[in-house]
Amino acid sequence: MPIDKSFLSLVYDHLNRMDAEGAGGDPDITKTTGPAHHKTVLDDRADIGDSLANIITKGYKGFTDDDIRADYGRITQILGKEKAQNLIEHAFEFNNRNDVQGRGAADRLNRFYSTDSGNKDTDQIKSELKTFAEGPLSRLNQSSNLGNQKAAGTEVASAGPGTITKDQFQVIKDAAPK
């Protein structure tokens, strides 16, 4: 049965209005702090989740390359400098733990989201991200972030604007006229 895109659009708009009005969660995570970037609150949450998944699954322990600096910049744009810094530092500390070395992407994410950071704001953000959409593992498997695709094994041959996952490609292929 085909999905009614107009219905999905209405639901999406309704959820965005609820978040913008503060009707669904911590108002700190539902507001953006940087310049207007034409993304919705839901996009912002997904971006934070994707960035954290990238940091955790790649095992970043510091600002070692452009990917991590870009992730930190995006999170800072959304949460503000102090909250972003606390969140990223917690991720780095987590990645430095001996008990997570050599573990798979899914296990690392599960452990990260179930670990107390000792910071109320960081734990609140993690709690909201853990319950956002279908959770961090689902987002990892469906992410458009190339690093997350590699970690989840859903990477496609080329990366860039308009890139789709193998599962998305299969759906398109199956729907094509024969």
N, C-alpha and C positions, 0 to 999 in steps of 0.2 A: 504494500500500500504506500503510495507516495506521500511524502510529508508536505503538509500545507504550510508553505513558507510565510504566508501572510499571518497565520495564527502564531507561528514561532516569533515573528517580528513583534506582534502585539504582546506576547508574554515577555519577551526580552525588554521591550520598552517599559512595561509595567514594573519589572524587577529593577530596572535602572531608576525609575521614579521613586520606588520604595527606598532604595539605597540612598538616593539623593536627599530624600526627606528624613533619613535617619531611622527608617522603620525596620531595619534588618541588620543589627549588629553594632559593633563598636564604631562610633562616628569617626574616630581617628583613622581607621583603615578605609573608610568609605569616602574620604575626601582626598583630593590631590593637592599637593603643595607647590608644585613647580608651575612653569608657564603653561598656558592652555596647550594641550597636546591632542585634542580631539579624540580622546579615548574615553570609554565609559568606565564607571567604577568597577564593573565586572572585568573589563579588560585589564585594569590596574591590578586587581587581585590575581588574575591569571598570570600577568607579567611577573609579579612578586613570586608566585609559586614556581613558575618556569625558571626564574633566575636562581631561586634556592635549590631547585632540583639540579640545575646545571652545576652549582657550586658543590653540592653534597656528592653527586654521583661522580664528578671528576676529581673529588678529593682535594680541592683547593685549600691551601693552608695560609695563603697570603695573596697579595696583589701581584701575581706573577705574569699576567699577560693581559691583552686587550679585552678578552672575553670577560674576565672577572671585573675589570674596571668598568666595562659597559653595564654589566649586571648591577654593580654597586651604584653607578650613576642613575640607572632607571629606578632602583629601589629608593634612592635618596630623593629623586624627583617626586615620588609618590608619598613616602612616609616622612620626609624631612631628615636632616642630617643625623640628629641624635638617635632616633629610632632605627634608622638604616644602619648606622655604625654599630649599635648594639646587636642587631640581628646578624650582620655579617661577621662580627667578632665571635658571636656564639657559633656560627657555622664553621669558622676557622678552627675554633677550639674543639668542636665536635670532630672535625676531620683529623685533628692531631691525636685523637684518642687511639690507643693501641687496639682496643676491642672492635674497632670498625675498619681497621686496615685489612685489605684483601676481601672484603665482603662485596656482594653483588649490589647493583643499583637499588633494587627494591628493598633489600634488607637495610641498606644504609638510610634510605628515606624513612622507612618505618621507625628505625631507631632514632633518627633525628627528631621526628615529630613527636616521639614519646619521651624525649629527654627534657628535663626541666633545665631552663637556662639560668635561673636565679634572678631574672629580670622580669618584672610584671608585664611591661609593655611587650617585650619579645615573646613571652609565653602567650599573651593574648593574641598577638598577630599569628603565631604558629597554630594556636587553637582554631582561629577563624579559617586559616588556610587549610587546615586538616579536614574541616567539614565543608569547605567550599566545593561546589560542583560534586564530583564523585570521589574527591580525595586526591592526595598527591600521587598515588601510583597510577590512577587512571589518567591524570594530567600528564604524567611522564610518558605513558604509552601513546597519548594523543597529541603530544606537544609538537609545535612547529619549530621549536628550537633545535637546531642541528645537533648540538651536544647532547640534548636529551634524547633525540632520535637514535643517536649512536649508542647511548647507554641502554636504551630499551630494546635495541635491535630492530627498530622500525624505520631506519634511515632509507632514503631513496637515493638514486644515483646522483642527482644534481641538487644543489642547495641554492636557494635564493628566493626572491619574491615569487610567489605562486607555487612554491614547492609543496608537494603533497606526500603523505605517507604511503606505504605499500598498501595498507588496508583501504585508504581512500582511493588509490589508483584502481584497486580491484573492483570497488563499487562502481566507479566510472566505467571501467572496462565491461563489467557485467551488464550495465545499463545501455551500453552502446548498441545501435542497431546491428543486427547480424547479417 
